[in-house]
Amino acid sequence: MPEKERLIRLPEVLARVGYKRSRFLDLVRQGVFPRPVRIGPRAVAWQESVIDEVVARIINGEAA
Protein backbone atom coordinates (compact mmCIF):
# COMPACT_ATOMS: atom_id res chain seq x y z
CA MET A 1 0.00 0.00 0.00
CA PRO A 2 1.50 3.36 -1.00
CA GLU A 3 2.26 5.81 1.75
CA LYS A 4 -0.14 8.76 2.01
CA GLU A 5 1.21 12.23 1.34
CA ARG A 6 1.54 14.11 4.61
CA LEU A 7 0.41 17.74 4.80
CA ILE A 8 2.26 20.00 7.21
CA ARG A 9 1.11 23.31 8.63
CA LEU A 10 3.10 26.54 8.70
CA PRO A 11 4.79 26.12 12.12
CA GLU A 12 6.27 22.78 11.06
CA VAL A 13 7.28 24.16 7.66
CA LEU A 14 9.10 27.04 9.35
CA ALA A 15 10.90 24.64 11.68
CA ARG A 16 12.08 22.62 8.68
CA VAL A 17 13.20 25.50 6.47
CA GLY A 18 14.75 27.67 9.16
CA TYR A 19 13.22 30.92 7.90
CA LYS A 20 11.02 33.36 9.76
CA ARG A 21 7.37 33.54 8.67
CA SER A 22 7.70 36.75 6.62
CA ARG A 23 10.80 35.53 4.72
CA PHE A 24 9.20 32.17 3.97
CA LEU A 25 5.99 33.79 2.69
CA ASP A 26 8.09 36.14 0.51
CA LEU A 27 9.77 33.07 -0.99
CA VAL A 28 6.35 31.52 -1.62
CA ARG A 29 5.31 34.71 -3.46
CA GLN A 30 8.55 34.59 -5.48
CA GLY A 31 7.89 30.98 -6.45
CA VAL A 32 10.86 29.45 -4.60
CA PHE A 33 8.49 27.47 -2.39
CA PRO A 34 5.10 26.22 -3.64
CA ARG A 35 1.81 27.80 -2.73
CA PRO A 36 -0.06 25.98 0.04
CA VAL A 37 -3.11 23.81 -0.49
CA ARG A 38 -6.34 24.77 1.22
CA ILE A 39 -7.45 22.21 3.78
CA GLY A 40 -10.30 24.17 5.32
CA PRO A 41 -12.05 27.55 5.21
CA ARG A 42 -9.20 29.19 7.14
CA ALA A 43 -6.47 26.56 7.02
CA VAL A 44 -3.67 25.82 4.57
CA ALA A 45 -0.83 23.30 4.49
CA TRP A 46 2.07 22.22 2.32
CA GLN A 47 2.97 18.77 1.01
CA GLU A 48 5.78 17.45 3.17
CA SER A 49 7.65 15.87 0.27
CA VAL A 50 7.63 19.09 -1.76
CA ILE A 51 8.99 21.15 1.15
CA ASP A 52 11.72 18.55 1.71
CA GLU A 53 12.60 18.65 -2.00
CA VAL A 54 12.92 22.45 -2.06
CA VAL A 55 15.03 22.42 1.12
CA ALA A 56 17.35 19.84 -0.48
CA ARG A 57 17.72 22.04 -3.59
CA ILE A 58 18.56 25.05 -1.42
CA ILE A 59 21.16 23.05 0.49
CA ASN A 60 22.70 21.97 -2.83
CA GLY A 61 22.84 25.61 -3.97
CA GLU A 62 20.23 25.21 -6.67
CA ALA A 63 17.72 27.75 -5.29
CA ALA A 64 17.69 30.77 -3.02
mmCIF file of the N, C-alpha and C atoms, coordinates in Angstrom:
data_MODEL
# 
_entry.id   MODEL 
# 
loop_
_atom_site.group_PDB 
_atom_site.id 
_atom_site.type_symbol 
_atom_site.label_atom_id 
_atom_site.label_alt_id 
_atom_site.label_comp_id 
_atom_site.label_asym_id 
_atom_site.label_entity_id 
_atom_site.label_seq_id 
_atom_site.pdbx_PDB_ins_code 
_atom_site.Cartn_x 
_atom_site.Cartn_y 
_atom_site.Cartn_z 
_atom_site.occupancy 
_atom_site.B_iso_or_equiv 
_atom_site.pdbx_formal_charge 
_atom_site.auth_seq_id 
_atom_site.auth_comp_id 
_atom_site.auth_asym_id 
_atom_site.auth_atom_id 
_atom_site.pdbx_PDB_model_num 
ATOM 1   N N  . MET A 1 1  ? 0.847   -1.185 0.000  1.00 0.00 ? 1  MET A N  1 
ATOM 2   C CA . MET A 1 1  ? 0.000   0.000  0.000  1.00 0.00 ? 1  MET A CA 1 
ATOM 3   C C  . MET A 1 1  ? 0.887   1.241  0.000  1.00 0.00 ? 1  MET A C  1 
ATOM 4   N N  . PRO A 1 2  ? 0.657   2.169  -0.950 1.00 0.00 ? 2  PRO A N  1 
ATOM 5   C CA . PRO A 1 2  ? 1.503   3.363  -0.999 1.00 0.00 ? 2  PRO A CA 1 
ATOM 6   C C  . PRO A 1 2  ? 1.281   4.251  0.229  1.00 0.00 ? 2  PRO A C  1 
ATOM 7   N N  . GLU A 1 3  ? 2.341   4.926  0.595  1.00 0.00 ? 3  GLU A N  1 
ATOM 8   C CA . GLU A 1 3  ? 2.259   5.813  1.747  1.00 0.00 ? 3  GLU A CA 1 
ATOM 9   C C  . GLU A 1 3  ? 1.487   7.075  1.369  1.00 0.00 ? 3  GLU A C  1 
ATOM 10  N N  . LYS A 1 4  ? 0.633   7.547  2.268  1.00 0.00 ? 4  LYS A N  1 
ATOM 11  C CA . LYS A 1 4  ? -0.140  8.760  2.010  1.00 0.00 ? 4  LYS A CA 1 
ATOM 12  C C  . LYS A 1 4  ? 0.757   9.977  2.121  1.00 0.00 ? 4  LYS A C  1 
ATOM 13  N N  . GLU A 1 5  ? 0.471   10.976 1.285  1.00 0.00 ? 5  GLU A N  1 
ATOM 14  C CA . GLU A 1 5  ? 1.214   12.232 1.344  1.00 0.00 ? 5  GLU A CA 1 
ATOM 15  C C  . GLU A 1 5  ? 0.816   12.968 2.617  1.00 0.00 ? 5  GLU A C  1 
ATOM 16  N N  . ARG A 1 6  ? 1.799   13.407 3.357  1.00 0.00 ? 6  ARG A N  1 
ATOM 17  C CA . ARG A 1 6  ? 1.545   14.115 4.606  1.00 0.00 ? 6  ARG A CA 1 
ATOM 18  C C  . ARG A 1 6  ? 1.506   15.615 4.334  1.00 0.00 ? 6  ARG A C  1 
ATOM 19  N N  . LEU A 1 7  ? 0.508   16.286 4.896  1.00 0.00 ? 7  LEU A N  1 
ATOM 20  C CA . LEU A 1 7  ? 0.414   17.738 4.803  1.00 0.00 ? 7  LEU A CA 1 
ATOM 21  C C  . LEU A 1 7  ? 0.908   18.335 6.116  1.00 0.00 ? 7  LEU A C  1 
ATOM 22  N N  . ILE A 1 8  ? 1.734   19.371 6.004  1.00 0.00 ? 8  ILE A N  1 
ATOM 23  C CA . ILE A 1 8  ? 2.263   20.002 7.209  1.00 0.00 ? 8  ILE A CA 1 
ATOM 24  C C  . ILE A 1 8  ? 1.852   21.468 7.238  1.00 0.00 ? 8  ILE A C  1 
ATOM 25  N N  . ARG A 1 9  ? 1.559   21.938 8.429  1.00 0.00 ? 9  ARG A N  1 
ATOM 26  C CA . ARG A 1 9  ? 1.107   23.311 8.629  1.00 0.00 ? 9  ARG A CA 1 
ATOM 27  C C  . ARG A 1 9  ? 2.311   24.242 8.759  1.00 0.00 ? 9  ARG A C  1 
ATOM 28  N N  . LEU A 1 10 ? 2.056   25.527 8.729  1.00 0.00 ? 10 LEU A N  1 
ATOM 29  C CA . LEU A 1 10 ? 3.104   26.539 8.696  1.00 0.00 ? 10 LEU A CA 1 
ATOM 30  C C  . LEU A 1 10 ? 4.134   26.421 9.821  1.00 0.00 ? 10 LEU A C  1 
ATOM 31  N N  . PRO A 1 11 ? 3.755   26.217 11.082 1.00 0.00 ? 11 PRO A N  1 
ATOM 32  C CA . PRO A 1 11 ? 4.793   26.117 12.121 1.00 0.00 ? 11 PRO A CA 1 
ATOM 33  C C  . PRO A 1 11 ? 5.805   25.004 11.848 1.00 0.00 ? 11 PRO A C  1 
ATOM 34  N N  . GLU A 1 12 ? 5.347   23.864 11.363 1.00 0.00 ? 12 GLU A N  1 
ATOM 35  C CA . GLU A 1 12 ? 6.273   22.778 11.060 1.00 0.00 ? 12 GLU A CA 1 
ATOM 36  C C  . GLU A 1 12 ? 7.124   23.099 9.832  1.00 0.00 ? 12 GLU A C  1 
ATOM 37  N N  . VAL A 1 13 ? 6.514   23.743 8.841  1.00 0.00 ? 13 VAL A N  1 
ATOM 38  C CA . VAL A 1 13 ? 7.282   24.156 7.658  1.00 0.00 ? 13 VAL A CA 1 
ATOM 39  C C  . VAL A 1 13 ? 8.403   25.095 8.079  1.00 0.00 ? 13 VAL A C  1 
ATOM 40  N N  . LEU A 1 14 ? 8.090   26.078 8.910  1.00 0.00 ? 14 LEU A N  1 
ATOM 41  C CA . LEU A 1 14 ? 9.099   27.045 9.350  1.00 0.00 ? 14 LEU A CA 1 
ATOM 42  C C  . LEU A 1 14 ? 10.216  26.364 10.130 1.00 0.00 ? 14 LEU A C  1 
ATOM 43  N N  . ALA A 1 15 ? 9.877   25.379 10.936 1.00 0.00 ? 15 ALA A N  1 
ATOM 44  C CA . ALA A 1 15 ? 10.900  24.641 11.681 1.00 0.00 ? 15 ALA A CA 1 
ATOM 45  C C  . ALA A 1 15 ? 11.817  23.882 10.733 1.00 0.00 ? 15 ALA A C  1 
ATOM 46  N N  . ARG A 1 16 ? 11.278  23.373 9.645  1.00 0.00 ? 16 ARG A N  1 
ATOM 47  C CA . ARG A 1 16 ? 12.078  22.617 8.677  1.00 0.00 ? 16 ARG A CA 1 
ATOM 48  C C  . ARG A 1 16 ? 12.963  23.515 7.821  1.00 0.00 ? 16 ARG A C  1 
ATOM 49  N N  . VAL A 1 17 ? 12.436  24.659 7.402  1.00 0.00 ? 17 VAL A N  1 
ATOM 50  C CA . VAL A 1 17 ? 13.199  25.499 6.470  1.00 0.00 ? 17 VAL A CA 1 
ATOM 51  C C  . VAL A 1 17 ? 14.143  26.447 7.178  1.00 0.00 ? 17 VAL A C  1 
ATOM 52  N N  . GLY A 1 18 ? 13.857  26.797 8.416  1.00 0.00 ? 18 GLY A N  1 
ATOM 53  C CA . GLY A 1 18 ? 14.749  27.668 9.163  1.00 0.00 ? 18 GLY A CA 1 
ATOM 54  C C  . GLY A 1 18 ? 14.580  29.151 8.869  1.00 0.00 ? 18 GLY A C  1 
ATOM 55  N N  . TYR A 1 19 ? 13.499  29.514 8.185  1.00 0.00 ? 19 TYR A N  1 
ATOM 56  C CA . TYR A 1 19 ? 13.218  30.921 7.900  1.00 0.00 ? 19 TYR A CA 1 
ATOM 57  C C  . TYR A 1 19 ? 12.140  31.431 8.855  1.00 0.00 ? 19 TYR A C  1 
ATOM 58  N N  . LYS A 1 20 ? 12.128  32.729 9.044  1.00 0.00 ? 20 LYS A N  1 
ATOM 59  C CA . LYS A 1 20 ? 11.019  33.357 9.762  1.00 0.00 ? 20 LYS A CA 1 
ATOM 60  C C  . LYS A 1 20 ? 9.803   33.377 8.838  1.00 0.00 ? 20 LYS A C  1 
ATOM 61  N N  . ARG A 1 21 ? 8.633   33.579 9.418  1.00 0.00 ? 21 ARG A N  1 
ATOM 62  C CA . ARG A 1 21 ? 7.374   33.545 8.675  1.00 0.00 ? 21 ARG A CA 1 
ATOM 63  C C  . ARG A 1 21 ? 7.380   34.500 7.482  1.00 0.00 ? 21 ARG A C  1 
ATOM 64  N N  . SER A 1 22 ? 7.762   35.752 7.695  1.00 0.00 ? 22 SER A N  1 
ATOM 65  C CA . SER A 1 22 ? 7.699   36.745 6.617  1.00 0.00 ? 22 SER A CA 1 
ATOM 66  C C  . SER A 1 22 ? 8.638   36.393 5.467  1.00 0.00 ? 22 SER A C  1 
ATOM 67  N N  . ARG A 1 23 ? 9.844   35.914 5.771  1.00 0.00 ? 23 ARG A N  1 
ATOM 68  C CA . ARG A 1 23 ? 10.800  35.531 4.718  1.00 0.00 ? 23 ARG A CA 1 
ATOM 69  C C  . ARG A 1 23 ? 10.269  34.332 3.942  1.00 0.00 ? 23 ARG A C  1 
ATOM 70  N N  . PHE A 1 24 ? 9.736   33.353 4.648  1.00 0.00 ? 24 PHE A N  1 
ATOM 71  C CA . PHE A 1 24 ? 9.196   32.171 3.972  1.00 0.00 ? 24 PHE A CA 1 
ATOM 72  C C  . PHE A 1 24 ? 8.049   32.568 3.050  1.00 0.00 ? 24 PHE A C  1 
ATOM 73  N N  . LEU A 1 25 ? 7.122   33.398 3.526  1.00 0.00 ? 25 LEU A N  1 
ATOM 74  C CA . LEU A 1 25 ? 5.991   33.794 2.691  1.00 0.00 ? 25 LEU A CA 1 
ATOM 75  C C  . LEU A 1 25 ? 6.445   34.633 1.506  1.00 0.00 ? 25 LEU A C  1 
ATOM 76  N N  . ASP A 1 26 ? 7.500   35.426 1.653  1.00 0.00 ? 26 ASP A N  1 
ATOM 77  C CA . ASP A 1 26 ? 8.088   36.138 0.512  1.00 0.00 ? 26 ASP A CA 1 
ATOM 78  C C  . ASP A 1 26 ? 8.595   35.138 -0.527 1.00 0.00 ? 26 ASP A C  1 
ATOM 79  N N  . LEU A 1 27 ? 9.253   34.086 -0.075 1.00 0.00 ? 27 LEU A N  1 
ATOM 80  C CA . LEU A 1 27 ? 9.773   33.068 -0.987 1.00 0.00 ? 27 LEU A CA 1 
ATOM 81  C C  . LEU A 1 27 ? 8.648   32.300 -1.668 1.00 0.00 ? 27 LEU A C  1 
ATOM 82  N N  . VAL A 1 28 ? 7.522   32.133 -0.988 1.00 0.00 ? 28 VAL A N  1 
ATOM 83  C CA . VAL A 1 28 ? 6.347   31.522 -1.624 1.00 0.00 ? 28 VAL A CA 1 
ATOM 84  C C  . VAL A 1 28 ? 5.852   32.446 -2.729 1.00 0.00 ? 28 VAL A C  1 
ATOM 85  N N  . ARG A 1 29 ? 5.754   33.740 -2.457 1.00 0.00 ? 29 ARG A N  1 
ATOM 86  C CA . ARG A 1 29 ? 5.306   34.707 -3.464 1.00 0.00 ? 29 ARG A CA 1 
ATOM 87  C C  . ARG A 1 29 ? 6.248   34.753 -4.659 1.00 0.00 ? 29 ARG A C  1 
ATOM 88  N N  . GLN A 1 30 ? 7.551   34.568 -4.406 1.00 0.00 ? 30 GLN A N  1 
ATOM 89  C CA . GLN A 1 30 ? 8.554   34.591 -5.479 1.00 0.00 ? 30 GLN A CA 1 
ATOM 90  C C  . GLN A 1 30 ? 8.594   33.276 -6.254 1.00 0.00 ? 30 GLN A C  1 
ATOM 91  N N  . GLY A 1 31 ? 7.932   32.255 -5.768 1.00 0.00 ? 31 GLY A N  1 
ATOM 92  C CA . GLY A 1 31 ? 7.889   30.976 -6.455 1.00 0.00 ? 31 GLY A CA 1 
ATOM 93  C C  . GLY A 1 31 ? 8.994   30.004 -6.067 1.00 0.00 ? 31 GLY A C  1 
ATOM 94  N N  . VAL A 1 32 ? 9.812   30.361 -5.061 1.00 0.00 ? 32 VAL A N  1 
ATOM 95  C CA . VAL A 1 32 ? 10.859  29.454 -4.596 1.00 0.00 ? 32 VAL A CA 1 
ATOM 96  C C  . VAL A 1 32 ? 10.216  28.252 -3.906 1.00 0.00 ? 32 VAL A C  1 
ATOM 97  N N  . PHE A 1 33 ? 9.259   28.519 -3.044 1.00 0.00 ? 33 PHE A N  1 
ATOM 98  C CA . PHE A 1 33 ? 8.486   27.474 -2.386 1.00 0.00 ? 33 PHE A CA 1 
ATOM 99  C C  . PHE A 1 33 ? 7.095   27.461 -3.018 1.00 0.00 ? 33 PHE A C  1 
ATOM 100 N N  . PRO A 1 34 ? 6.432   26.300 -3.032 1.00 0.00 ? 34 PRO A N  1 
ATOM 101 C CA . PRO A 1 34 ? 5.101   26.220 -3.637 1.00 0.00 ? 34 PRO A CA 1 
ATOM 102 C C  . PRO A 1 34 ? 4.048   26.919 -2.789 1.00 0.00 ? 34 PRO A C  1 
ATOM 103 N N  . ARG A 1 35 ? 2.954   27.254 -3.444 1.00 0.00 ? 35 ARG A N  1 
ATOM 104 C CA . ARG A 1 35 ? 1.812   27.801 -2.727 1.00 0.00 ? 35 ARG A CA 1 
ATOM 105 C C  . ARG A 1 35 ? 1.183   26.678 -1.898 1.00 0.00 ? 35 ARG A C  1 
ATOM 106 N N  . PRO A 1 36 ? 0.568   27.013 -0.790 1.00 0.00 ? 36 PRO A N  1 
ATOM 107 C CA . PRO A 1 36 ? -0.060  25.976 0.037  1.00 0.00 ? 36 PRO A CA 1 
ATOM 108 C C  . PRO A 1 36 ? -1.346  25.463 -0.598 1.00 0.00 ? 36 PRO A C  1 
ATOM 109 N N  . VAL A 1 37 ? -1.805  24.341 -0.085 1.00 0.00 ? 37 VAL A N  1 
ATOM 110 C CA . VAL A 1 37 ? -3.108  23.810 -0.485 1.00 0.00 ? 37 VAL A CA 1 
ATOM 111 C C  . VAL A 1 37 ? -4.100  24.120 0.632  1.00 0.00 ? 37 VAL A C  1 
ATOM 112 N N  . ARG A 1 38 ? -5.296  24.443 0.241  1.00 0.00 ? 38 ARG A N  1 
ATOM 113 C CA . ARG A 1 38 ? -6.339  24.770 1.217  1.00 0.00 ? 38 ARG A CA 1 
ATOM 114 C C  . ARG A 1 38 ? -6.895  23.484 1.801  1.00 0.00 ? 38 ARG A C  1 
ATOM 115 N N  . ILE A 1 39 ? -6.920  23.403 3.121  1.00 0.00 ? 39 ILE A N  1 
ATOM 116 C CA . ILE A 1 39 ? -7.452  22.208 3.784  1.00 0.00 ? 39 ILE A CA 1 
ATOM 117 C C  . ILE A 1 39 ? -8.694  22.516 4.603  1.00 0.00 ? 39 ILE A C  1 
ATOM 118 N N  . GLY A 1 40 ? -9.107  23.755 4.607  1.00 0.00 ? 40 GLY A N  1 
ATOM 119 C CA . GLY A 1 40 ? -10.303 24.174 5.322  1.00 0.00 ? 40 GLY A CA 1 
ATOM 120 C C  . GLY A 1 40 ? -10.598 25.620 4.994  1.00 0.00 ? 40 GLY A C  1 
ATOM 121 N N  . PRO A 1 41 ? -11.688 26.157 5.514  1.00 0.00 ? 41 PRO A N  1 
ATOM 122 C CA . PRO A 1 41 ? -12.048 27.546 5.210  1.00 0.00 ? 41 PRO A CA 1 
ATOM 123 C C  . PRO A 1 41 ? -10.957 28.552 5.601  1.00 0.00 ? 41 PRO A C  1 
ATOM 124 N N  . ARG A 1 42 ? -10.235 28.267 6.687  1.00 0.00 ? 42 ARG A N  1 
ATOM 125 C CA . ARG A 1 42 ? -9.201  29.191 7.140  1.00 0.00 ? 42 ARG A CA 1 
ATOM 126 C C  . ARG A 1 42 ? -7.876  28.480 7.407  1.00 0.00 ? 42 ARG A C  1 
ATOM 127 N N  . ALA A 1 43 ? -7.670  27.361 6.748  1.00 0.00 ? 43 ALA A N  1 
ATOM 128 C CA . ALA A 1 43 ? -6.467  26.565 7.016  1.00 0.00 ? 43 ALA A CA 1 
ATOM 129 C C  . ALA A 1 43 ? -5.789  26.150 5.710  1.00 0.00 ? 43 ALA A C  1 
ATOM 130 N N  . VAL A 1 44 ? -4.466  26.257 5.706  1.00 0.00 ? 44 VAL A N  1 
ATOM 131 C CA . VAL A 1 44 ? -3.674  25.820 4.569  1.00 0.00 ? 44 VAL A CA 1 
ATOM 132 C C  . VAL A 1 44 ? -2.529  24.938 5.065  1.00 0.00 ? 44 VAL A C  1 
ATOM 133 N N  . ALA A 1 45 ? -1.960  24.164 4.151  1.00 0.00 ? 45 ALA A N  1 
ATOM 134 C CA . ALA A 1 45 ? -0.832  23.299 4.491  1.00 0.00 ? 45 ALA A CA 1 
ATOM 135 C C  . ALA A 1 45 ? -0.006  23.078 3.230  1.00 0.00 ? 45 ALA A C  1 
ATOM 136 N N  . TRP A 1 46 ? 1.170   22.521 3.425  1.00 0.00 ? 46 TRP A N  1 
ATOM 137 C CA . TRP A 1 46 ? 2.074   22.216 2.319  1.00 0.00 ? 46 TRP A CA 1 
ATOM 138 C C  . TRP A 1 46 ? 2.328   20.720 2.298  1.00 0.00 ? 46 TRP A C  1 
ATOM 139 N N  . GLN A 1 47 ? 2.599   20.165 1.117  1.00 0.00 ? 47 GLN A N  1 
ATOM 140 C CA . GLN A 1 47 ? 2.967   18.766 1.011  1.00 0.00 ? 47 GLN A CA 1 
ATOM 141 C C  . GLN A 1 47 ? 4.374   18.600 1.575  1.00 0.00 ? 47 GLN A C  1 
ATOM 142 N N  . GLU A 1 48 ? 4.511   17.680 2.501  1.00 0.00 ? 48 GLU A N  1 
ATOM 143 C CA . GLU A 1 48 ? 5.784   17.454 3.172  1.00 0.00 ? 48 GLU A CA 1 
ATOM 144 C C  . GLU A 1 48 ? 6.899   17.135 2.177  1.00 0.00 ? 48 GLU A C  1 
ATOM 145 N N  . SER A 1 49 ? 6.619   16.280 1.219  1.00 0.00 ? 49 SER A N  1 
ATOM 146 C CA . SER A 1 49 ? 7.653   15.867 0.266  1.00 0.00 ? 49 SER A CA 1 
ATOM 147 C C  . SER A 1 49 ? 8.137   17.029 -0.588 1.00 0.00 ? 49 SER A C  1 
ATOM 148 N N  . VAL A 1 50 ? 7.245   17.947 -0.933 1.00 0.00 ? 50 VAL A N  1 
ATOM 149 C CA . VAL A 1 50 ? 7.627   19.092 -1.757 1.00 0.00 ? 50 VAL A CA 1 
ATOM 150 C C  . VAL A 1 50 ? 8.514   20.051 -0.959 1.00 0.00 ? 50 VAL A C  1 
ATOM 151 N N  . ILE A 1 51 ? 8.165   20.289 0.300  1.00 0.00 ? 51 ILE A N  1 
ATOM 152 C CA . ILE A 1 51 ? 8.991   21.148 1.146  1.00 0.00 ? 51 ILE A CA 1 
ATOM 153 C C  . ILE A 1 51 ? 10.379  20.530 1.312  1.00 0.00 ? 51 ILE A C  1 
ATOM 154 N N  . ASP A 1 52 ? 10.434  19.229 1.564  1.00 0.00 ? 52 ASP A N  1 
ATOM 155 C CA . ASP A 1 52 ? 11.724  18.550 1.712  1.00 0.00 ? 52 ASP A CA 1 
ATOM 156 C C  . ASP A 1 52 ? 12.552  18.656 0.436  1.00 0.00 ? 52 ASP A C  1 
ATOM 157 N N  . GLU A 1 53 ? 11.902  18.551 -0.711 1.00 0.00 ? 53 GLU A N  1 
ATOM 158 C CA . GLU A 1 53 ? 12.598  18.646 -1.998 1.00 0.00 ? 53 GLU A CA 1 
ATOM 159 C C  . GLU A 1 53 ? 13.195  20.040 -2.204 1.00 0.00 ? 53 GLU A C  1 
ATOM 160 N N  . VAL A 1 54 ? 12.428  21.077 -1.898 1.00 0.00 ? 54 VAL A N  1 
ATOM 161 C CA . VAL A 1 54 ? 12.923  22.447 -2.059 1.00 0.00 ? 54 VAL A CA 1 
ATOM 162 C C  . VAL A 1 54 ? 14.076  22.710 -1.088 1.00 0.00 ? 54 VAL A C  1 
ATOM 163 N N  . VAL A 1 55 ? 13.959  22.250 0.135  1.00 0.00 ? 55 VAL A N  1 
ATOM 164 C CA . VAL A 1 55 ? 15.034  22.424 1.118  1.00 0.00 ? 55 VAL A CA 1 
ATOM 165 C C  . VAL A 1 55 ? 16.304  21.738 0.615  1.00 0.00 ? 55 VAL A C  1 
ATOM 166 N N  . ALA A 1 56 ? 16.172  20.557 0.051  1.00 0.00 ? 56 ALA A N  1 
ATOM 167 C CA . ALA A 1 56 ? 17.347  19.838 -0.478 1.00 0.00 ? 56 ALA A CA 1 
ATOM 168 C C  . ALA A 1 56 ? 17.990  20.629 -1.613 1.00 0.00 ? 56 ALA A C  1 
ATOM 169 N N  . ARG A 1 57 ? 17.174  21.217 -2.489 1.00 0.00 ? 57 ARG A N  1 
ATOM 170 C CA . ARG A 1 57 ? 17.718  22.038 -3.587 1.00 0.00 ? 57 ARG A CA 1 
ATOM 171 C C  . ARG A 1 57 ? 18.452  23.256 -3.052 1.00 0.00 ? 57 ARG A C  1 
ATOM 172 N N  . ILE A 1 58 ? 17.903  23.884 -2.013 1.00 0.00 ? 58 ILE A N  1 
ATOM 173 C CA . ILE A 1 58 ? 18.557  25.054 -1.417 1.00 0.00 ? 58 ILE A CA 1 
ATOM 174 C C  . ILE A 1 58 ? 19.893  24.651 -0.820 1.00 0.00 ? 58 ILE A C  1 
ATOM 175 N N  . ILE A 1 59 ? 19.917  23.525 -0.117 1.00 0.00 ? 59 ILE A N  1 
ATOM 176 C CA . ILE A 1 59 ? 21.163  23.048 0.489  1.00 0.00 ? 59 ILE A CA 1 
ATOM 177 C C  . ILE A 1 59 ? 22.210  22.781 -0.584 1.00 0.00 ? 59 ILE A C  1 
ATOM 178 N N  . ASN A 1 60 ? 21.782  22.266 -1.731 1.00 0.00 ? 60 ASN A N  1 
ATOM 179 C CA . ASN A 1 60 ? 22.704  21.967 -2.828 1.00 0.00 ? 60 ASN A CA 1 
ATOM 180 C C  . ASN A 1 60 ? 23.057  23.205 -3.656 1.00 0.00 ? 60 ASN A C  1 
ATOM 181 N N  . GLY A 1 61 ? 22.535  24.369 -3.266 1.00 0.00 ? 61 GLY A N  1 
ATOM 182 C CA . GLY A 1 61 ? 22.844  25.613 -3.970 1.00 0.00 ? 61 GLY A CA 1 
ATOM 183 C C  . GLY A 1 61 ? 22.091  25.824 -5.259 1.00 0.00 ? 61 GLY A C  1 
ATOM 184 N N  . GLU A 1 62 ? 21.004  25.112 -5.440 1.00 0.00 ? 62 GLU A N  1 
ATOM 185 C CA . GLU A 1 62 ? 20.230  25.211 -6.671 1.00 0.00 ? 62 GLU A CA 1 
ATOM 186 C C  . GLU A 1 62 ? 19.118  26.249 -6.611 1.00 0.00 ? 62 GLU A C  1 
ATOM 187 N N  . ALA A 1 63 ? 18.781  26.749 -5.446 1.00 0.00 ? 63 ALA A N  1 
ATOM 188 C CA . ALA A 1 63 ? 17.717  27.747 -5.290 1.00 0.00 ? 63 ALA A CA 1 
ATOM 189 C C  . ALA A 1 63 ? 18.087  28.676 -4.144 1.00 0.00 ? 63 ALA A C  1 
ATOM 190 N N  . ALA A 1 64 ? 17.411  29.821 -4.082 1.00 0.00 ? 64 ALA A N  1 
ATOM 191 C CA . ALA A 1 64 ? 17.689  30.772 -3.024 1.00 0.00 ? 64 ALA A CA 1 
ATOM 192 C C  . ALA A 1 64 ? 16.597  30.688 -2.014 1.00 0.00 ? 64 ALA A C  1 
# 
